[in-house]
Amino acid sequence: MPSGVIVAEKIISYDIAYYAGGKFASGYPFRAIIGLRREDGSLIGGAYFHRDQGKMPDTDEQTSTGYIWCHYHWEDFPHILDMLRNENPVYVRYVAGSWNLASITTMMEPVGEGEPKGS
């Protein structure tokens, strides 16, 4: 088990910045950032999708203001976006202490819940 405080907060809405930039974009570390927001629109944190996995930080981070940095490789973008679009509720979770690990997650759901009939 992780040692440290576990924080989880429900994501109410999100916004996406998907960066272009041509051949010089490689100097900017992120391919995309998804802002994870509360009901009032304030940021809980962000999912940062790195162009180069080798340049990613060693851990995720929660700042002194509570903002949570979730670091992902670019290839994870479609999976996180799918979860935000199709699951409910979705949370951002951070495990402090020796782990310093963030996640975007669902909580327990019934087996076979599936999609509503007729969708």
N, C-alpha and C positions, 0 to 999 in steps of 0.2 A: 504494500500500500504506500501511496505517496505520503511524505511527511510535509505538512504545511497546510495552510488554509486553502479551501476550495471555494471559489466564487462562481456562481452561475447566474446569468441574467437573460431573460427572454428577449429575443430579437423581434421587434415589431415591424421594422421596415429596413430597407437597404438601398444603397445606391452604388453604381459601378462607374469607375474610371478605367477605361480600356485604352492604353497608351499606344500611339502610333510613333512617328519620329524618324522613319526611314533608317538608313544604314548607321546613323549616328545615335540611334536610340539605345544602343548597347551600353552607353555610358550611364544611362538611368537604370537603376537596379530592378525596377518593377515593371512587369508587363501589364498588370492590372491591380487595382485595389478595390475591394468591396467595403464600403462603410456600413457598419452594423449599428442600427439606431433604436432608440427608445421611442415610446409613444409620443413624447414631446419633440422628437426629431433630433435630440442630442445624441452624440456618438457614445456608444458603449466601447467600441474598439474598431479595428479594421483587420480584414484578411488581405495580406500582402502576398502577391504572387510573383516570385522572383524569376527573372530571366535565366540566371545562372545559379544552379543549386550549390555550387562550390563557394559562392559568395554570401550564402545565407548566414544569419547569426546562429550561434550555437544553441540558443534557447529562445522561447517566446518571452514576452515581458508584460508586466502590468506596471504602469507608471504610478507615481505618487498621487495623481489625480484620478486613478482608477481605470484609465484607458488601457485596453488590452490589445497587444500586438500579436496577431496570429500569422506566423510565417509558413507559407506553402510554396512548393515548386509550381511553376507555371502549369504543368500537366494536371494538377489537381483542380484547376479552375472550373472545368465543366461539372465535376462531382459536387463541389461546394455550391455552385450556382443551382444545380438540380435540387439539392437539398433545400435551399432557400425558397425555391419556386414551388416545390411539391410536398414538402413536409410541414406539419403544423402541430404543435409549436416547435420552434427551433431556438436553441439557446447558445450563447457563447459562454464557455467555461474556462476558468483558469485555476491551475493548481500551483500555488506558490511553494516556497521552501526549496527543497533539494531538487524538485522537478522543473519548475518554471516552464510549464507546459500548458498551452491553450488549445481549445478545440471548439469546433462548431458542431453541435450535437442535438439529437432529439432525446427525449426521455422515454420511459417505458411506454410501449404501445401494445395493444392486443395483437396476438398472432392472427394473421389472415385478415387484418383490417381492410387492406386493399383500397381501391378507389370507389367512390359512390357509384351505384348502378346508374347507367345512362350517361356517364361522362366519357 
